[in-house]
């Protein structure tokens, strides 16, 4: 039983830091297989979530300061129509590179 509890224990948990006007944040967990998940919080406590789906090869970015409900597509490590700060750009680039690295893709 203890091993089951360890497997279900949170590894990382974070709360929404944005005001209600930012919308409802996406509910992300790792139970859906085949995805790379990334989280970032900048120096202003603005939160970003990156999800890469291995089966579709699609990346998606969610930002609390740009309406949580809007899913921004990410291509080649860049999110069109978004103005990101330097730290956010570096983080997104790192997520993209990690997610699209051939050695990290799950075996099917």
C-alpha positions in Angstrom: 0.0 0.0 0.0 2.8 2.4 0.8 4.3 2.0 -2.7 0.8 2.9 -4.2 0.7 6.0 -2.1 4.1 7.1 -3.2 3.2 6.7 -6.9 0.1 8.9 -6.4 1.9 11.6 -4.4 2.4 14.9 -6.0 5.8 15.5 -7.3 5.1 19.2 -8.0 2.1 21.3 -7.3 1.4 25.0 -7.9 -1.5 27.4 -7.4 -2.8 30.0 -9.8 -1.2 33.4 -9.0 -3.4 35.5 -11.4 -6.5 37.4 -10.7 -9.9 36.1 -11.7 -9.9 38.3 -14.8 -7.2 36.0 -16.2 -9.7 33.2 -16.6 -9.7 29.7 -15.4 -6.2 28.1 -15.7 -5.8 24.8 -17.5 -5.8 21.7 -15.3 -2.7 19.8 -16.3 -1.6 16.4 -15.0 0.7 13.7 -16.2 -2.0 11.0 -16.4 -2.3 11.6 -20.1 0.7 9.8 -21.6 2.7 11.1 -24.5 3.2 14.7 -23.5 6.0 16.9 -22.4 4.9 19.3 -19.7 6.7 22.5 -18.7 6.0 25.2 -16.1 7.6 28.6 -15.6 7.0 31.6 -13.4 8.8 34.8 -14.2 10.0 37.5 -11.8 6.6 39.1 -11.7 4.8 35.9 -10.7 3.4 35.5 -14.2 2.9 31.9 -14.9 3.3 29.9 -18.2 2.5 26.3 -19.0 3.9 24.5 -22.1 2.5 21.2 -23.4 4.0 19.3 -26.2 2.0 16.4 -27.7 4.4 13.7 -29.1 1.7 12.1 -31.2 0.7 15.2 -33.1 4.0 17.0 -32.8 2.2 20.1 -31.6 3.3 22.5 -28.9 0.9 24.7 -26.9 1.5 27.6 -24.5 -0.8 28.9 -21.9 -0.2 32.2 -20.0 -2.0 33.6 -17.0 -1.4 37.2 -18.1 -2.8 36.5 -21.6 -6.0 34.8 -20.7 -5.5 31.3 -19.4 -8.2 29.9 -21.7 -6.3 30.8 -24.9 -4.1 28.1 -26.2 -1.2 29.6 -28.2 0.4 27.3 -30.8 4.1 26.9 -30.6 6.2 26.1 -33.7 10.0 25.7 -33.7 10.1 27.0 -30.1 8.2 30.3 -30.9 4.7 31.4 -30.1 3.3 33.6 -32.8 1.3 36.7 -31.7 2.9 36.8 -28.3 5.4 39.3 -26.9 7.5 37.3 -24.4 10.3 38.6 -22.1 13.8 37.3 -22.4 13.5 34.8 -19.5 10.2 33.5 -21.0 11.8 33.1 -24.4 14.7 31.2 -23.0 12.5 28.9 -21.0 10.2 28.2 -24.0 13.2 27.5 -26.3 14.5 25.1 -23.7 11.1 23.3 -23.4 10.9 23.0 -27.2 14.4 21.6 -27.5 13.8 19.1 -24.7 10.4 18.0 -26.0 11.6 17.6 -29.6 14.9 15.9 -28.8 14.7 12.5 -30.6 16.2 10.7 -27.6 13.4 11.9 -25.3 10.4 10.9 -27.4 8.5 8.0 -25.8 8.7 4.6 -27.6 5.4 3.5 -29.2 
